[in-house]
Structures are given as C-alpha cells and as structure tokens.
C-alpha cells in the first residue's frame, strides 16, 4: 500500500512539472493515478478516512 502511494505522489509531481507529461494522462491508467493523487490530497486537507476515494461522478466533473 505504501509503495503505491509513493508511485501516485511521483505521478502527481510529474504532472505538476509541465505540459510535456500531461498528454500521457489521456491514458486511463494515468487518469486513475491522478484521481488517486487528488483523493489523497483531499484526504489530507479534509482529514478524511484513508479508505476515501473519488466516486465515479467526480471523474466527469474533473
């Protein structure tokens, strides 16, 4: 579990660094990592339980 969260954090940083990597996020695999990264951020900000994840409707909003 800890290993996957490190991967998600790295993916988030790659995305933040610039548009070069952003086109990779069209791929669903990367989109899932972005969502996991975002839900992790919301967990930290709102102090939500660790099991919290984005419901599918958030995918369409984002």
PyMOL commands that set and color helices and strands:
alter all, ss='L'
color gray80, all
select helices_A, chain A and resi 2-17+19-26+28-46+56-61
alter helices_A, ss='H'
color red, helices_A
deselect
rebuild
show_as cartoon
